[in-house]
Amino acid sequence: MNALLRSSLRLIDRLSPPEPVSAHCDIPCGIYDPHLAQIAAQTVVRMHQLIGDLERPGPDASKAEFDKYANSLSRYIAVKEEHAELCKQEVRIIWADYFKPEHLSDHPELHTNVWNILKLGSKVRQNVDMQAAEELLAAVQTFAEAFWASKGASTTRGPSRQAVGGESVYPA
């Protein structure tokens, strides 16, 4: 009987395939941390640094030199875009799943800051704009400070210890 049922269900799935679904953890697990958003924003800044430092081959460059340049540029852009979207995703999750209306009384700028992060994340995906990348990182750091403050933790800014340089926000 099980074989007949499985065969019937497979036939139904072929005739009318089910729609794929996806979900984020909405248990809620209660584990939130803006660290990944900061790392993603730092990665965006770093990719802008690498793009800015990349030397375009001259008109007499060999195919191998041009291919090396094109490969590096396309990889830097792909990583920049991937991490800008990751930054936006992490901020959206914390904003939507963690922050509550009572947090807004202590952080009235929170919605505007999130909106700016989302817009800047899109801007750095659309362009090579170091200023926008640095603004994204600064906005994420402000977001991280609000997050930790909402948990009653003070924060400190310390060296990121990443190739990008700069600072990260840490709970104290």
C-alpha positions as CSV (number, residue, x, y, z in Angstrom):
1,M,0.0,0.0,0.0
2,N,2.8,2.4,0.8
3,A,4.3,2.0,-2.7
4,L,1.0,2.7,-4.3
5,L,0.5,5.8,-2.2
6,R,4.0,7.1,-3.0
7,S,3.5,6.5,-6.7
8,S,0.2,8.4,-6.6
9,L,1.7,11.3,-4.8
10,R,4.6,11.5,-7.2
11,L,2.2,11.5,-10.1
12,I,0.2,14.3,-8.5
13,D,3.4,16.3,-7.9
14,R,4.4,15.9,-11.6
15,L,0.9,17.0,-12.8
16,S,0.7,19.9,-10.4
17,P,4.1,20.6,-8.9
18,P,4.0,22.2,-5.4
19,E,5.3,25.7,-5.0
20,P,8.7,26.0,-3.3
21,V,8.6,27.7,0.1
22,S,11.2,29.2,2.3
23,A,11.3,30.7,5.8
24,H,13.5,32.4,8.3
25,C,13.6,31.1,11.8
26,D,10.5,32.6,13.4
27,I,10.5,30.4,16.5
28,P,11.9,33.0,17.7
29,C,15.2,31.7,18.8
30,G,16.1,34.9,20.6
31,I,19.6,34.9,19.3
32,Y,20.3,38.2,17.5
33,D,23.6,40.0,16.9
34,P,24.4,42.8,14.5
35,H,28.0,41.5,14.1
36,L,27.4,39.8,10.8
37,A,25.9,43.0,9.4
38,Q,29.0,44.9,10.5
39,I,31.3,42.3,8.8
40,A,29.2,42.4,5.7
41,A,29.4,46.2,5.6
42,Q,33.2,46.1,6.2
43,T,33.4,43.6,3.3
44,V,31.6,46.1,1.1
45,V,34.1,48.8,2.0
46,R,37.0,46.4,1.5
47,M,35.8,45.5,-2.0
48,H,35.6,49.2,-2.9
49,Q,39.2,49.5,-1.7
50,L,40.3,46.6,-3.8
51,I,38.4,47.8,-6.9
52,G,39.9,51.3,-6.4
53,D,43.4,49.7,-6.2
54,L,43.0,47.5,-9.2
55,E,45.1,48.6,-12.1
56,R,43.4,48.5,-15.5
57,P,45.7,46.9,-18.1
58,G,47.1,49.2,-20.7
59,P,46.3,49.0,-24.5
60,D,49.3,46.8,-25.1
61,A,48.4,44.3,-22.3
62,S,48.3,40.6,-23.1
63,K,45.1,38.6,-23.1
64,A,46.3,37.0,-19.8
65,E,46.8,40.4,-18.2
66,F,43.3,41.5,-19.3
67,D,41.8,38.2,-18.2
68,K,43.4,38.6,-14.8
69,Y,42.0,42.1,-14.4
70,A,38.5,41.1,-15.6
71,N,38.5,38.1,-13.3
72,S,39.5,40.2,-10.2
73,L,37.1,43.0,-11.0
74,S,34.2,40.7,-11.5
75,R,34.9,38.8,-8.3
76,Y,35.2,42.0,-6.3
77,I,31.9,43.2,-7.7
78,A,30.2,39.9,-7.0
79,V,31.4,39.9,-3.4
80,K,30.5,43.5,-2.9
81,E,26.9,42.9,-4.1
82,E,26.6,39.6,-2.1
83,H,27.7,41.3,1.1
84,A,25.6,44.4,0.6
85,E,22.5,42.2,0.3
86,L,23.7,40.1,3.4
87,C,24.0,43.3,5.4
88,K,20.5,44.4,4.4
89,Q,19.1,40.9,5.2
90,E,20.7,40.8,8.7
91,V,19.5,44.3,9.5
92,R,15.9,43.5,8.3
93,I,15.8,40.4,10.4
94,I,16.9,42.2,13.6
95,W,14.6,45.1,12.9
96,A,11.6,43.0,12.1
97,D,12.0,40.1,14.6
98,Y,13.9,41.6,17.5
99,F,13.0,45.3,17.9
100,K,9.7,46.0,19.6
101,P,7.6,49.2,19.8
102,E,9.0,49.9,23.3
103,H,12.5,50.1,21.8
104,L,11.5,53.1,19.7
105,S,10.9,55.3,22.7
106,D,14.6,54.9,23.5
107,H,15.7,54.9,19.9
108,P,13.3,57.1,17.9
109,E,15.8,57.2,15.0
110,L,15.7,53.5,14.5
111,H,13.3,53.3,11.6
112,T,15.1,56.1,9.7
113,N,18.5,54.4,10.4
114,V,17.2,51.0,9.0
115,W,15.7,52.8,6.0
116,N,19.0,54.4,5.3
117,I,20.9,51.1,5.7
118,L,18.5,49.5,3.2
119,K,18.9,52.3,0.7
120,L,22.6,52.5,1.1
121,G,22.9,48.7,0.7
122,S,21.1,49.1,-2.7
123,K,23.2,52.1,-3.7
124,V,26.5,50.2,-3.1
125,R,25.2,47.3,-5.2
126,Q,24.3,49.6,-8.1
127,N,27.5,51.7,-8.1
128,V,31.1,51.7,-7.1
129,D,30.8,54.5,-4.5
130,M,33.3,54.4,-1.6
131,Q,31.5,57.2,0.2
132,A,28.2,55.3,0.1
133,A,30.1,52.2,1.3
134,E,31.5,54.1,4.3
135,E,28.1,55.6,5.0
136,L,26.6,52.1,5.0
137,L,29.2,50.9,7.6
138,A,28.6,54.0,9.8
139,A,24.8,53.4,9.7
140,V,25.3,49.8,10.6
141,Q,27.6,50.7,13.5
142,T,24.9,53.1,14.7
143,F,22.3,50.3,14.4
144,A,24.6,48.0,16.4
145,E,24.9,50.6,19.2
146,A,21.1,50.9,19.3
147,F,20.7,47.1,19.4
148,W,23.1,46.6,22.3
149,A,21.7,49.5,24.2
150,S,18.2,47.9,23.9
151,K,19.7,44.9,25.7
152,G,21.1,47.1,28.4
153,A,24.7,46.7,27.2
154,S,27.1,49.6,26.8
155,T,29.2,49.5,23.7
156,T,32.7,50.3,22.7
157,R,34.3,50.9,19.3
158,G,37.5,49.2,18.8
159,P,39.8,48.4,15.9
160,S,38.1,46.0,13.5
161,R,41.3,44.0,13.1
162,Q,40.1,43.4,9.5
163,A,42.0,44.2,6.3
164,V,39.5,47.0,5.7
165,G,40.7,48.8,8.9
166,G,38.4,51.1,10.7
167,E,36.3,50.2,13.8
168,S,33.7,47.7,14.9
169,V,31.1,48.2,17.6
170,Y,31.4,45.7,20.4
171,P,29.2,45.1,23.5
172,A,31.2,46.1,26.6
